[in-house]
Amino acid sequence: MHSNTVLSCSRILRGLAIAAGVLLVAMPAVRAQDADRPVDVEFASFFEQGAAEEPVPAFARVRFEEGGLRLVRVDGTAEDVGFNAPVYPGDRIETAERQRAELQLPDGSLLRIDRLTWLRLASLADPSTGSSAVTVIALERGSIQADVPRPAGGDAFRVDTPSASVYPLEPSAFRVDVGAHDVVKVSVEYGRVEVAGEGASRIVYGGERLRVMRGRSPGRPYAYNALIRDRFDDWVRQRDDVYRMHAARGPEYEALPEEVRPYYGELSSNGRWVYLDDLGWAWVPSVDDDDWAPYSYGYWDDGPYGPVWVPVETWGWPVYRYGRWHFSIGIGWTWIPGRIFRPAHVYWYYGPSWVGWVPIDVWGWPVYVGPRFGVVWHDPFFDPLPWVFVDYHHFWHTPVHVHRLPRHKIVPRDLRRGVIAREAVIPPRSARHTRGNARSVGVRDLDGSRIYRRASELARTRPAVARRAADLPRDVDPGELRRLRGARSVRAPEGRAGRSLGVRDDGSTARRATGRATGRDGASRAVRPDGRRRVEDGADRGSRGEPGARAR
């Protein structure tokens, strides 16, 4: 009872602090206006450019692993990875005797990997960029199960094996096994897939299976008993039960960008949706820690596009890849959905001894919460709650919440010695010389003094990307910044039935995509690995399941 009373009192004091913060912020803002000290237009422009981030090619994540998982990166380094670890195009996965894994791809597809399986992610389709890239899974041996909810007519997803290629033609779930002598077995749970072998292809429907031998045409599909399952089938069914445990769709679902919808279930199960008058639909995480803030629990991975935030929160993947964070009075931390995919949506700080980061808000500024009980730095750009600082040698692959510098040990005036950057100055994996294991190399190779000098040079030569913190205006009250951001905010346009369509990271409307993927000339198409166009399923295929006129 005593602990509950203390917790209640703590929350009451926090609420009073927030209310007091509103008054403390609003009053100086008026004084700033009366004194005719406008916010520096140049710096306002610098921060607001952060609202139009450039997307990077989307990559996959490890959604679940059993017994561990080893990745061989495209540069040859091997890593033991876990939950929410990023998986990039070109990476190889090799499961051991007691290992299984589940990957979630950028288009929402799920890839389940059995024990003793070797595969490579040859390429990944990115729905956020609208590029013509396709998802290609190169399965060398072992077994996989794929659940493809939106294959775009079969031209955006393919599984290659030594004896055949498999194309889902509609939303489908299917299993592919590569056995001894490269004999391939394809089993379709539901939907419709095309299996292309040497010289011909077959259409396989739900409840059917076929076999293909190297150098041969696929055999005739035949019915199989779906209730006769092996251990991998049982494991896949267990994963299906977990994935499908989510709340019924609410009105906020229609407002979500297409890129975010595959994550709706896990977000709804771990938080609640609220409607904000000036921002539209937002998501509030269910966290018990009153001191929680985004980008505080996890670690940084060195990816090909720069540092990638890997969260420990089970729901953390989509909210750190898309959208922006916002602190709402009376609600707390809220996530505003967006469609721009990034390794992290943060501003960086590079100082003589520390590296830091802070979430970017919906207007492109560093998130600012405001005064409250506890540590207050009295700085218009550095707020102790959302900012996180660590020593340089604790940056790569280390738990941030363990090595985070305590707020009371940070001297605010020392922060003005650093550089604030819109881009990561730390080079990506592909730009660094690596040897041995990438995890240990990343920790040892991060030279803080060198990174600080590089950031300082960037601030001198490219002021649109980086600025010295010492040059930031000191006499601007945080309340004035909040007022400026609020005055420049973009209200989410209303859609059908009064539903918000949401706001993209670039400020434009995030409308729901309709229709199927098409080629440049507007015609739907798919191309074989040898460059020949695949004929769509139709009258020219002949009878159901018979070879079509599409020799490879």
ChimeraX attribute file (.defattr): number of C-alpha atoms within 10 A of each C-alpha:
attribute: neighborCount
match mode: 1-to-1
recipient: residues
	/A:1	6
	/A:2	7
	/A:3	8
	/A:4	9
	/A:5	10
	/A:6	11
	/A:7	13
	/A:8	12
	/A:9	12
	/A:10	13
	/A:11	13
	/A:12	12
	/A:13	14
	/A:14	16
	/A:15	15
	/A:16	13
	/A:17	17
	/A:18	20
	/A:19	15
	/A:20	16
	/A:21	18
	/A:22	16
	/A:23	14
	/A:24	16
	/A:25	19
	/A:26	17
	/A:27	13
	/A:28	16
	/A:29	20
	/A:30	15
	/A:31	13
	/A:32	17
	/A:33	13
	/A:34	10
	/A:35	9
	/A:36	9
	/A:37	13
	/A:38	14
	/A:39	17
	/A:40	11
	/A:41	8
	/A:42	10
	/A:43	16
	/A:44	15
	/A:45	13
	/A:46	19
	/A:47	20
	/A:48	19
	/A:49	17
	/A:50	25
	/A:51	20
	/A:52	14
	/A:53	16
	/A:54	11
	/A:55	15
	/A:56	14
	/A:57	19
	/A:58	23
	/A:59	21
	/A:60	22
	/A:61	19
	/A:62	20
	/A:63	20
	/A:64	18
	/A:65	18
	/A:66	15
	/A:67	13
	/A:68	16
	/A:69	21
	/A:70	16
	/A:71	19
	/A:72	17
	/A:73	19
	/A:74	16
	/A:75	15
	/A:76	15
	/A:77	15
	/A:78	18
	/A:79	15
	/A:80	12
	/A:81	15
	/A:82	19
	/A:83	21
	/A:84	24
	/A:85	22
	/A:86	23
	/A:87	23
	/A:88	23
	/A:89	21
	/A:90	17
	/A:91	19
	/A:92	22
	/A:93	21
	/A:94	21
	/A:95	23
	/A:96	16
	/A:97	11
	/A:98	12
	/A:99	18
	/A:100	23
	/A:101	22
	/A:102	22
	/A:103	23
	/A:104	22
	/A:105	23
	/A:106	22
	/A:107	26
	/A:108	20
	/A:109	22
	/A:110	21
	/A:111	22
	/A:112	23
	/A:113	25
	/A:114	27
	/A:115	19
	/A:116	15
	/A:117	21
	/A:118	20
	/A:119	21
	/A:120	22
	/A:121	20
	/A:122	18
	/A:123	19
	/A:124	23
	/A:125	22
	/A:126	22
	/A:127	20
	/A:128	19
	/A:129	15
	/A:130	9
	/A:131	10
	/A:132	14
	/A:133	15
	/A:134	20
	/A:135	22
	/A:136	21
	/A:137	23
	/A:138	20
	/A:139	24
	/A:140	18
	/A:141	21
	/A:142	21
	/A:143	23
	/A:144	26
	/A:145	23
	/A:146	22
	/A:147	21
	/A:148	22
	/A:149	17
	/A:150	18
	/A:151	23
	/A:152	20
	/A:153	21
	/A:154	25
	/A:155	25
	/A:156	25
	/A:157	25
	/A:158	23
	/A:159	20
	/A:160	21
	/A:161	22
	/A:162	19
	/A:163	23
	/A:164	25
	/A:165	22
	/A:166	25
	/A:167	24
	/A:168	30
	/A:169	23
	/A:170	17
	/A:171	18
	/A:172	22
	/A:173	22
	/A:174	25
	/A:175	18
	/A:176	23
	/A:177	22
	/A:178	24
	/A:179	13
	/A:180	9
	/A:181	10
	/A:182	18
	/A:183	17
	/A:184	24
	/A:185	19
	/A:186	24
	/A:187	25
	/A:188	25
	/A:189	20
	/A:190	17
	/A:191	18
	/A:192	21
	/A:193	27
	/A:194	21
	/A:195	25
	/A:196	26
	/A:197	24
	/A:198	17
	/A:199	15
	/A:200	17
	/A:201	27
	/A:202	23
	/A:203	26
	/A:204	29
	/A:205	22
	/A:206	18
	/A:207	18
	/A:208	21
	/A:209	22
	/A:210	20
	/A:211	22
	/A:212	23
	/A:213	19
	/A:214	16
	/A:215	12
	/A:216	14
	/A:217	21
	/A:218	26
	/A:219	18
	/A:220	17
	/A:221	20
	/A:222	14
	/A:223	14
	/A:224	15
	/A:225	9
	/A:226	13
	/A:227	7
	/A:228	7
	/A:229	10
	/A:230	8
	/A:231	9
	/A:232	17
	/A:233	16
	/A:234	11
	/A:235	14
	/A:236	19
	/A:237	12
	/A:238	11
	/A:239	14
	/A:240	13
	/A:241	10
	/A:242	11
	/A:243	13
	/A:244	10
	/A:245	12
	/A:246	15
	/A:247	13
	/A:248	10
	/A:249	11
	/A:250	10
	/A:251	13
	/A:252	19
	/A:253	18
	/A:254	18
	/A:255	23
	/A:256	25
	/A:257	25
	/A:258	20
	/A:259	22
	/A:260	23
	/A:261	17
	/A:262	19
	/A:263	16
	/A:264	18
	/A:265	18
	/A:266	19
	/A:267	25
	/A:268	21
	/A:269	15
	/A:270	18
	/A:271	15
	/A:272	13
	/A:273	18
	/A:274	15
	/A:275	13
	/A:276	15
	/A:277	10
	/A:278	12
	/A:279	19
	/A:280	22
	/A:281	25
	/A:282	22
	/A:283	21
	/A:284	21
	/A:285	19
	/A:286	13
	/A:287	13
	/A:288	7
	/A:289	7
	/A:290	11
	/A:291	9
	/A:292	14
	/A:293	19
	/A:294	21
	/A:295	25
	/A:296	23
	/A:297	18
	/A:298	20
	/A:299	22
	/A:300	21
	/A:301	23
	/A:302	22
	/A:303	18
	/A:304	17
	/A:305	16
	/A:306	21
	/A:307	21
	/A:308	22
	/A:309	28
	/A:310	25
	/A:311	23
	/A:312	18
	/A:313	13
	/A:314	12
	/A:315	20
	/A:316	21
	/A:317	22
	/A:318	19
	/A:319	24
	/A:320	24
	/A:321	24
	/A:322	25
	/A:323	27
	/A:324	27
	/A:325	26
	/A:326	24
	/A:327	17
	/A:328	12
	/A:329	14
	/A:330	9
	/A:331	9
	/A:332	15
	/A:333	21
	/A:334	23
	/A:335	23
	/A:336	25
	/A:337	30
	/A:338	26
	/A:339	23
	/A:340	24
	/A:341	27
	/A:342	22
	/A:343	24
	/A:344	23
	/A:345	29
	/A:346	28
	/A:347	23
	/A:348	25
	/A:349	28
	/A:350	30
	/A:351	27
	/A:352	18
	/A:353	15
	/A:354	21
	/A:355	22
	/A:356	22
	/A:357	23
	/A:358	26
	/A:359	25
	/A:360	25
	/A:361	25
	/A:362	28
	/A:363	24
	/A:364	26
	/A:365	24
	/A:366	26
	/A:367	25
	/A:368	24
	/A:369	22
	/A:370	23
	/A:371	24
	/A:372	19
	/A:373	12
	/A:374	12
	/A:375	14
	/A:376	16
	/A:377	17
	/A:378	15
	/A:379	17
	/A:380	20
	/A:381	20
	/A:382	21
	/A:383	23
	/A:384	24
	/A:385	22
	/A:386	21
	/A:387	24
	/A:388	25
	/A:389	26
	/A:390	19
	/A:391	16
	/A:392	21
	/A:393	17
	/A:394	21
	/A:395	24
	/A:396	22
	/A:397	18
	/A:398	16
	/A:399	18
	/A:400	21
	/A:401	15
	/A:402	12
	/A:403	13
	/A:404	17
	/A:405	16
	/A:406	12
	/A:407	18
	/A:408	12
	/A:409	8
	/A:410	14
	/A:411	10
	/A:412	17
	/A:413	10
	/A:414	13
	/A:415	20
	/A:416	17
	/A:417	14
	/A:418	22
	/A:419	26
	/A:420	25
	/A:421	27
	/A:422	21
	/A:423	17
	/A:424	21
	/A:425	18
	/A:426	21
	/A:427	16
	/A:428	16
	/A:429	18
	/A:430	14
	/A:431	11
	/A:432	12
	/A:433	9
	/A:434	17
	/A:435	12
	/A:436	10
	/A:437	13
	/A:438	19
	/A:439	18
	/A:440	14
	/A:441	15
	/A:442	19
	/A:443	17
	/A:444	12
	/A:445	13
	/A:446	17
	/A:447	12
	/A:448	20
	/A:449	15
	/A:450	12
	/A:451	19
	/A:452	22
	/A:453	15
	/A:454	16
	/A:455	29
	/A:456	21
	/A:457	16
	/A:458	19
	/A:459	19
	/A:460	14
	/A:461	12
	/A:462	12
	/A:463	14
	/A:464	17
	/A:465	19
	/A:466	25
	/A:467	25
	/A:468	22
	/A:469	22
	/A:470	15
	/A:471	11
	/A:472	15
	/A:473	14
	/A:474	13
	/A:475	12
	/A:476	19
	/A:477	24
	/A:478	24
	/A:479	24
	/A:480	23
	/A:481	20
	/A:482	19
	/A:483	15
	/A:484	15
	/A:485	18
	/A:486	12
	/A:487	9
	/A:488	10
	/A:489	14
	/A:490	16
	/A:491	15
	/A:492	22
	/A:493	17
	/A:494	14
	/A:495	13
	/A:496	9
	/A:497	7
	/A:498	9
	/A:499	18
	/A:500	26
	/A:501	23
	/A:502	30
	/A:503	27
	/A:504	23
	/A:505	26
	/A:506	19
	/A:507	17
	/A:508	12
	/A:509	17
	/A:510	22
	/A:511	17
	/A:512	13
	/A:513	9
	/A:514	7
	/A:515	6
	/A:516	11
	/A:517	18
	/A:518	15
	/A:519	11
	/A:520	9
	/A:521	6
	/A:522	8
	/A:523	10
	/A:524	16
	/A:525	18
	/A:526	22
	/A:527	14
	/A:528	15
	/A:529	11
	/A:530	7
	/A:531	9
	/A:532	12
	/A:533	14
	/A:534	19
	/A:535	15
	/A:536	17
	/A:537	15
	/A:538	10
	/A:539	9
	/A:540	10
	/A:541	18
	/A:542	12
	/A:543	11
	/A:544	15
	/A:545	17
	/A:546	17
	/A:547	21
	/A:548	23
	/A:549	14
	/A:550	15
	/A:551	14
	/A:552	16
